[in-house]
Amino acid sequence: MSFGDGYLTKKELVEYNKNANTKVLVEIQSKEIVGFSIVQVIAKAELKSYLFLDENWCKKQTSNSKTIGYRKMTAVKPNSQGTGIGKLLLERGDAFLANQTKQIFSTVWQSENEAPMLSILQNSGYSIIDTVTNYWSEDSQEKKYKCQLCGEPPCKCSAIILKKELG
């Protein structure tokens, strides 16, 4: 269950948990955390800073809604992957967001032929709207976290951007 050393700090996790517009979902089995997910309701104007994309791109992709749902991250322990935990966390997060917004955006880490969570998101109504190479390059340098594949910054991994429209 790693996004890279330093990607999510304990301090950040505590702050997410305090924020009423953020939901930290945790799945525990046999007294052990086997997965977690962080989802957020953000102002439409904030989307560009969350997706690291330009304002015009974000405007084209968003509806007239003032708020947007954002799936920050989902992680499942390797020995618990393929057991439905990712789907469960996705459904619980989407239920939280559906009460507050009409669109949800998500980024999926991609390296070579691997894109964890992609099929779960697509099977749950998300559509791919873009793929961005070197997506975490600037962020990894600014925050000085180490990618689990690339190592020291800059991270050269790509991201798949997905969107789900809610009824």
Secondary structure, DSSP 8 states (H G I E B T S, - for coil): --S-BTSS-HHHHHHHHH-TTEEEEEEEETTEEEEEEEEEEEEGGGHHHHHT--HHHHHHH--S-SEEEEEEEEEE-GGGTTSSHHHHHHHHHHHHHHTT-SEEEEEEEEBTTB-TTHHHHHHTT-EEEEEETTTTHHHHHHHT-BBTTTBSSS---EEEEEEEE--
